[in-house]
Amino acid sequence: MLPSLGAHPGGGRARNTRAGVPRLTLSLAFLAAAIGSAQQAAAQKVRVTNLSDVNFGLVSNFQADARRSQNICLFSNSTGGRYSITASGSGSGSSFALSDGAHTLPYEVEWSDQSGQSSGASLAPTVTSTGRVSAATQQTCNSGPATSASLIVVLRASSLTQAREGNYSGSLTLLVAAE
């Protein structure tokens, strides 16, 4: 759930100000799939753990992009840990957009094959990013690296300055396939 521009910390509203964008929550849905024949699907599997909702909390600085990243475990048992990822949002045409029912707020999605990153390769809605490689050596990353990838969600300052008052939410679906 997203923003209330002009919210006042004491409860009420600040007049004629854009004090902040409270509680932007972007729900993340996840779907993993192996592509190919039934035999290939049984042999090539992916698993993602540690994926959770993205909450921007109070956004008060409209001069800078708001970024949230999370470290996840992405395991692929294909040769070399190779996988592809496709992202789609709940906006029009699967775009990355949050909505308050009347207005939308676009966001961007970035992905890194390395854990601990605050930026990564941009993902375009419904466009498959291939040739990704996971360093995970175990399905839930409880041996080897604790996490193996980074998901980064970005609200651009240029979009935040144009946002209307309201509570915004949306969903992001990630489709991961072994290669």
Number of C-alpha atoms within 10 A of each C-alpha: 20 25 27 24 24 21 21 15 10 7 7 9 15 14 10 7 11 19 20 21 26 23 18 22 20 22 18 15 15 16 13 16 16 22 15 13 9 10 8 13 15 11 12 22 22 22 18 20 15 13 16 14 13 19 17 21 15 17 21 16 14 19 11 14 15 17 17 15 20 19 22 23 27 29 27 28 20 19 11 12 21 20 25 18 20 18 24 23 25 17 18 9 10 16 18 24 23 26 20 18 10 8 14 20 22 17 19 18 23 19 23 21 18 18 22 16 17 18 18 18 13 14 18 18 19 17 11 16 17 15 12 16 23 23 21 22 19 17 17 19 20 12 11 12 14 17 25 23 25 24 24 22 25 18 21 18 15 12 14 24 14 10 19 19 18 22 20 26 22 21 22 23 19 17 18 26 25 29 22
